[in-house]
Amino acid sequence: MKFIKDKEEERRDYIFQKDKKTKIGATFVSSVLIILIIAVATTYFTLS
């Protein structure tokens, strides 16, 4: 099983494909997680 598949490879056993959609999706998910972590930390320090 391969983690990241190049666009030219003909495989079916991969998790992510190396293309623009995957990069945008990963950036979006990472950004949302960072914002949520900052929000939780800010709430914790504000209410403590």
C-alpha positions, 0 to 999 in steps of 0.5 A: 500500500502506498501513501501518496500516488503520483498522477502518472502511476496506475495503482489502486492501493493508495491513500492520497493522490499528488494533485492540486485537489489533495493539496488544497484539501490538506491545507484546509484541514490543517488550517481548521485544526490549527484554528480550533487548537488556538480557540481551545487554548484561548478559551482555556487561558481566558476562563482560568 
